[in-house]
Amino acid sequence: MKYNKDDLVVYGTNGICKIDDVQKMTFPMETEEHTYYVLKPIGNRTSTLFVPDNREELVSKMRYILKREEIDAILCAPKDKEIKWIEDKNERANEFKRILKDGNPEDLLYLICCIYERKSVLTEKGKKLTSADDNVLTSAEKLVREEFAYTLGITEDEVGEYIREKIEG
């Protein structure tokens, strides 16, 4: 098994979760018993997620939360990558959804930058982001803020300033 009880992980778009338990269970519609990770999102303690350890496509959505050194490395790394704006709204929606679902912190930061750049261009023309793009931006920012704040021991409101200081420094 890759994860243990009490580990802190990020699970897809659910954010940081504590592995509350690892137990064998049989759910309705199943014929065999399987081991499940029982996850409790820290931002929503009333929610419980069950991730079967034999379903790689679900387990692959889990990863350990970043350490401070990893956050700093992402922020201080050369910015040789970017996410280009995709004009086709359906193609863009699919790509943005994939990035959110994958939950890679570096890609989330690039996604946020991409949408901010587009927002700036639109603002100059007196226009706004579509609600779909704005929702993606909100979701990406929430995931980054939650994880960075937790790891760094700061409030979510302080994350933006931390990021700016690291990038500019």
C-alpha positions in Angstrom: 0.0 0.0 0.0 1.2 3.5 -0.9 -0.6 5.5 1.8 -1.2 5.0 5.5 -3.8 6.0 8.1 -3.3 9.7 9.2 -1.3 10.6 6.1 -2.2 14.0 4.6 -2.9 13.8 0.8 -4.4 16.0 -1.9 -7.2 14.1 -3.6 -8.1 15.6 -7.0 -10.3 18.7 -6.7 -11.3 17.8 -3.1 -8.1 19.5 -1.8 -6.2 18.3 1.3 -7.6 15.2 3.0 -6.6 13.2 6.0 -6.6 9.4 5.6 -8.9 8.7 8.4 -8.7 4.9 8.0 -7.6 2.2 5.7 -10.0 -0.7 5.9 -11.4 -3.7 4.1 -15.0 -3.1 3.0 -17.6 -4.5 0.6 -19.9 -1.9 -0.9 -23.3 -2.7 -2.4 -23.0 -3.9 -6.0 -19.6 -5.4 -5.3 -19.0 -9.1 -4.9 -15.6 -9.0 -3.2 -14.1 -7.2 -0.3 -11.5 -4.5 -1.1 -9.2 -2.3 0.9 -10.3 1.4 0.9 -8.7 4.6 1.8 -11.2 6.5 3.9 -10.5 10.2 3.3 -11.8 13.2 5.2 -11.3 16.6 3.4 -9.9 19.1 5.9 -12.1 21.8 4.4 -15.3 19.8 4.8 -15.2 17.5 7.8 -18.7 16.3 7.1 -17.7 14.7 3.8 -16.1 11.3 3.5 -14.5 9.8 0.4 -13.8 6.1 -0.2 -11.0 5.3 -2.6 -10.5 1.6 -3.4 -6.8 0.7 -3.4 -7.2 -1.6 -6.4 -8.5 1.2 -8.7 -5.3 2.9 -10.0 -7.2 5.6 -11.8 -8.7 6.7 -8.5 -5.6 6.2 -6.3 -3.6 8.1 -8.9 -5.6 11.2 -8.0 -4.0 11.1 -4.5 -0.6 12.6 -3.8 1.2 13.7 -0.6 0.9 17.4 0.2 3.9 19.4 -0.8 6.7 20.3 1.6 7.9 23.9 2.0 11.0 23.1 0.0 8.9 21.7 -2.9 6.7 24.8 -2.9 9.8 27.1 -3.0 11.4 25.0 -5.8 8.2 25.4 -7.9 8.1 29.1 -7.3 11.8 29.7 -7.9 12.2 27.4 -10.9 12.8 29.0 -14.3 9.5 29.8 -16.0 10.3 28.0 -19.2 6.8 26.5 -19.5 3.5 28.1 -20.0 -0.1 27.2 -20.8 -1.3 28.8 -24.0 -4.8 30.2 -24.2 -7.0 27.9 -26.3 -9.5 29.8 -28.4 -12.0 26.9 -28.8 -14.1 27.0 -25.7 -14.9 23.3 -25.6 -11.3 22.3 -26.1 -10.2 24.9 -23.5 -12.8 23.6 -21.0 -11.6 20.0 -21.5 -7.9 21.0 -21.0 -8.6 23.2 -18.0 -10.8 20.4 -16.5 -7.9 17.9 -17.0 -5.4 20.2 -15.3 -7.7 20.7 -12.3 -8.4 17.0 -12.1 -4.7 16.1 -12.3 -4.0 18.6 -9.5 -0.3 19.1 -10.3 0.6 22.2 -8.3 3.0 23.5 -11.0 0.4 23.2 -13.7 -2.2 24.8 -11.5 0.0 27.8 -11.1 0.6 28.0 -14.9 -3.2 27.7 -15.4 -3.8 30.6 -13.0 -1.2 32.7 -14.9 -2.8 31.8 -18.2 -6.2 32.9 -17.1 -5.0 36.1 -15.4 -3.2 37.0 -18.7 -6.4 36.5 -20.6 -8.4 38.4 -18.0 -6.0 41.3 -18.4 -6.4 41.4 -22.2 -10.2 41.2 -21.9 -10.3 44.0 -19.2 -8.4 46.3 -21.6 -11.1 45.7 -24.1 -13.9 46.3 -21.5 -14.8 42.6 -21.5 -14.9 39.9 -18.8 -13.9 36.2 -18.6 -16.7 33.7 -19.3 -18.2 32.3 -16.2 -16.7 28.9 -17.0 -13.2 30.3 -17.2 -13.8 32.3 -14.0 -15.0 29.2 -12.2 -11.8 27.3 -13.3 -9.7 30.2 -12.0 -11.5 30.2 -8.7 -11.1 26.4 -8.3 -7.4 26.5 -9.2 -6.7 29.3 -6.8 -8.6 27.5 -4.0 -6.5 24.3 -4.5 -3.2 26.2 -4.5 -4.1 28.5 -1.6 -5.3 25.6 0.6 -2.3 23.5 0.1 0.3 26.3 0.3 -1.4 27.8 3.4 -1.5 24.4 5.2 2.1 23.6 4.4 3.6 27.0 5.1 1.5 27.6 8.2 0.0 30.9 6.9 -3.5 31.9 6.2 -5.0 31.5 2.7 -5.1 35.3 2.4 -1.3 35.4 2.8 -0.5 32.9 0.1 -0.6 35.4 -2.8 1.9 37.6 -1.1 4.2 34.6 -0.4 4.0 33.6 -4.0 4.8 37.1 -5.2 7.8 37.4 -2.8 9.3 34.1 -4.0 8.8 34.9 -7.7 10.1 38.4 -7.5 12.9 37.5 -5.1 
